Amino acid sequence: MTIEAAFHIQRGDFSLAVELQIPRRGVSALFGPSGCGKTTLLRAIAGLERDPQGYLRVGEELWQDRQRFRPAHRRPLGYVFQEPSLFGHLDVRRNIEYGFKRLPVNGRRVALDRIVDLLGIAHLLERQPHQLSGGEQQRVAIARALAVSPSMLLLDEPLAALDMASKQEILPYLESLHRELEIPVLYVSHSRDEVARLADWLVLLEAGRVLAAGEVGELFTRLDLALAQRPDAESVIEATVAGRDEAFALSLLDFPGGRFRVAGSRLPPGSRIRLQILARDVSLTLERQSKTSILNIFPAIVDALSDAGKAQTTVRLLVGGLPLLSRITRKSAVDLDLKPGRRIYAQIKSVALLS
């Protein structure tokens, strides 16, 4: 099931003209630079921006077209803004219960206790908003949005107003919501790191238009998009924790292309983990090397190449069918005679665990 949307909105010199389909599952990120239309699109989906010609279908439900318009207060949504906007005269418990108590009993699909537990705010319930840190206030705002049992959760740059420490505090809770709840999330951000860590589906916006849409791992590695041409271009790969090499304190992470060996903390067997691999940390060789300090070496197929300036080439590889970027010198690409279809080995010097 999908969310289908089409909006054409003119606001002064800015126009939003989008038509898109978004999966009705997981986290879909609306991503792009400031002023590209991310928040305007989110507000249109919420019914806060009126487009008489707009169209929005959520699964089997038609929320608006040229003949009908379901107003914002009748759309089963949870909306979290950049600022928490909690009710200052109510404690945390009553902030969360505000919308919950107005729901009919048969409409309460998410238990408050579960929300409180997922967001780690049980110890905050008796406090007033002014007694909370920025990260705690935002977690309470998300809990309040979830308490109305929404069909969709809209997050408008929820980390933008937080300092780095608060962002690192709240990200694990957003990941737990992703894993534990089946509520689809639309997440507005201009932070590539947040998108890489949280999103399943990515909508790239530029100047009010959809530049591209697709799975995060695919769009991060498309050579025709700017994401793959940046100096810090990266690939995102999902793996499953297979076990641990206790002798060397390495986690064993399986993915379709083989097994990663990664140093770090102990991870629960069977859990899903997301890996970040910078293109500059992937070197290429025609033969598998044996006398090397690099632990993660995988057979790969060259899928495409693109020059990144005069001195460098970005190579898109397929490893077990998954895309992986490598950034090497143009001279190396020529010396290795790289071309689409060529079988080589990818040597991954460094891997970061995102979740």
N, C-alpha and C positions, 0 to 999 in steps of 0.2 A: 504494500500500500504506500502511496506517496502523498506529498503535499504539492499541489499544483497552484502556481501563482502567476498572475500577469498584471502589472501595474504601469501606468504612464502618468507621472506626477510632475507638474511644473511648479517650481518655487523660485521666482525671480529669474536669475541667470542659470539656475541649476535645473536639470531635468533628469528624472529617473524613468527609464524605459527598460523593463525587465520582463522576461518570460522564463520560467524555470520550473523544474521538478526536483523535489527534495525527498529523500527517503523518510518515511515516517518511523524511524528507529534511530537509535544512537544519537551522536552529537554531530550536527551539521553547522559548520562555521561559515559566517559571512565575513570575508576577509578582504582587506584592501586598505589603502592609505586614507588618512583623514579627508573627509569631504567627498568620498566616492559614492555615498548613498547607502551605507550599511544600516545606519539607524533609521533613515527614512523608510527603507524596505521593511525593517522590523516593525516599525510603527504602523505601516500599512497592513501588515499581517495581523497586527493586534487590533486593527480597526480605529486607530488613533489618527491616521492620515486618510482622509476620504478621497477616493478616486471613483467618480461615477461610472467610469468604464472598466473598473478593476474586476478581477476574477480571482477567487480563492476557493479551492476545494481541499478539504482536509480528510483524507480517506474517502469515505462514502458521503460525507457531509458537505454540502455546498454552503459556504459562508457568505459569499457575495458574487453577484454578477450584475449585469446592467438593469435587471428588474428587482433585485433584492439586495439588502445590506443588513447583515447581522451586526448590531452595534457592539462596541467594545465590551460593555458590561455583560453581554450575553455570549461572548466567546469564552469557552472554557480554557482560559490561559492563565499561567503564572508569569508575571513580568517582573524582572529585577533590573533596576537602573544602575548607572554608575555610582550614584550615591544611595545608601541604604534606605533613607527616608522612612525610618521607623517612627511609630507614634511615641513621642517623647513622654507623654503622660501615662503610658502603659508599660508594665514590666515586660520582660522577654516572653514569659508564658502567655500573657494576654495579647501581646503582639501576634504571636503565632496562632492563637485561638480565634483571632478577630474574624477571619474569613471562614474558618472551619465551622464555627457555631452557626453560621448562616447557611451552611449546606444542609440539604435534606439528608437524613440518615442513610438512605439508599444510594446517595451520591458520594459517600465518603469511602473512596477506594484506597487511600493511603493513610495508614494509622499514624497518629501524631507521635507516638512513642518511637516508631521506626524512623520517622524523619529526624527526631531529636537525636536518636542514636547514630544515624548515618552522618549527621553533621557535627557530632561531638559537642553538643551544647547543653547537656543535662545539667551541668554545674552552673549554667548561666541563667536558668529559668527565673530566678527571683530578682535578678539585677535589673536596673533601669538602663535604657540605651546609652546614657552619658557615661555609664560605668564600664562600657565595653571598648575594646580596641577596634581599629578600623576593620581588621579581618573578622573579628567576632561579630561586629554589626552586620557585615555582609553575609555571614553564615546564617544569622537570624533572618535577614531579609529573604534569603533563598528558602529557608524553612517556612516562612510565612507564605511565600508563593506556592510552595508544594502542598501546603495544608489545605488548599482549596481543591485538591485532587484534579489538577489541570490535565487536559488532553495533550498539552504542549507547554514546555517551559521556555520562555524567551529571556536570554541573558544579554544585556546591552553593556558590553565592556565592563563586567563586574569587578575586574581587578585594576582598572585604569587609575582609580584614585588611591590605590594602596601602595605603600613602600615595598621594597623587595622582600623584606622579612615577612610582611603580612601576605604577600603573594605566595611565597613558599609555604606559608602556614595553611592557606585555603585550598591550594591546588589538589592535595591528596583527598580532600573532602569532595571536590568536584569529580575526581576520578571515581570515588566510591559511589556517587550518585549514578555515574555512567554505567558502572558494573551492576548495581543492585536494582535500579528502577527501570521500568520499561517505558518511561515517559520520554518522548522525543524532545531533544533540546536544540534550539536555534541559538547559536553563540556568536555574538558580534565581537570582533577583535581586529586590531592591527598588529598584534604581536605574533610573529611567526612561531616563537617558542611555545606559546600557549596552544596554538593551533596544532602544532606537531605533537604535543603531549595529549591533547584532549579529543580532537576531532576525528570522526570517521569519514565524513563527506565534506568537501570544500567547495564553496562558491566564491570565485575570484571576481571582485567588482572593481571597475575602473571608470571614473567619470560617469556614473549612473548607469552603466551597462554591465552585463554579465560577460566577462572575458572568457571564463571557462568554468566548468563544474565537473566534479568527479571525486573518486576516492583520493584521500590525502596522499597515500604512497605514490599514486599515479601522477597527480598534478605537481608534486614536489620535484618530479624527475622528468617532466616534459621539456624537451629542449627548446620548444618554441615559446616557452613562458619565461618570464624574468626570474622566477624563483630558482630555476636551474642554472642561471647565468651569474648569480651573485657570487662574490668571493667566498662566502660562507655557505654555498649550496650544500644541501644535505639530502639524505634518503631516510625514510622512516619505514622500519620493518617490524612486524609483529612476530613474536616467537613464544614458545611454550617452555616453561621451566621443566627440564627433564630430570634434573638431579644436581649433584654437586661432587666435585673432585676435592675431597677433604684434604688430601695430601698437599694440595697447592692452593686451597681456598678459592677455587674457581666455580662459578655457576655454569651449568650446562644448559644451553638454550637452543631448542630445536626449531627450525623453520624449514620451508620446502626445499631450500638449497643446501641444507646440511645442519651442522651443530656449531654454535658459537661457544667459545670458552671465554668467560668474562670475569675479571676480578671484581669483588664487591661483597656486599652483605648477603646473608643467607636469604633465599627466596622460597616461598612455599611451592613444593612440587605440583605441577599441573596448572599453575597460575599463568595467565597471559601477561606478557611483558612487551613494552614498546621500546624499540631501539632506535637511536639516532646515530647516523654515520655520516660524517662530513666527507664531501667529495675529495677534498685534499688529503684525506687519510686513507684513500684507496689507491694502491699502486697496482700495476699490471705486469704480468709476465707470461711468456709463451709456454713455459714449462713449469711444472709444480716444483717449488723450491723445498729442500729438506733441511739444509743447514741455515736456519733463519730464526730470529727471535719472534717473528710474527706467528701468533697462534691460529688466527682465523684466515684460512686460505680456501677459496671455493672455486670450482669450475664455473665458468661464465661464458656467455655468448654476447658478442658486440651487437647491440641493437641499432644504435645511431651515434653520430658524432657531430659536434658543433664547435667551431673555433670560439674561444673566449678571449678575445684580444689577439695581438700579434704573436704572443709567446705561448699561449696555453690552449688546450683543447679539452672540452668536456665530453666524456664518453658515457653513453647510457648503455648499461649492461643488463642482461637478464640472468638472474641467479635463481635456479629453481622456478623460473617463470616470473619472479618478482623483480621489479626495476631497482637498479642500484647505480648511483653516479660515481664517476671517477674523474678527477681533474689532474691532468698530466701536461707536460710540455708538448708543444706541437712537434718538436724534434723526436720525442719519444714515440708519439703516434705514428710518425713517418717511419722511424727505425723498426717499429714492431709491425709495420704494414697493416695497421688496423683498418678494418672495413666491416660493414654489417655482415653478420653471419660467421665471423671469425671466432673460433673457440680459443679462449685464453683462461688465465687464472687471476682472480681478484684477491689481492692481499690487503686485508683490512687491519690497519695499524692501531686504530683506536675505536672503541664503541662506548657510547653513553647510554645509560638506562634512563628512559624518560618516565616510566611508571612501573 
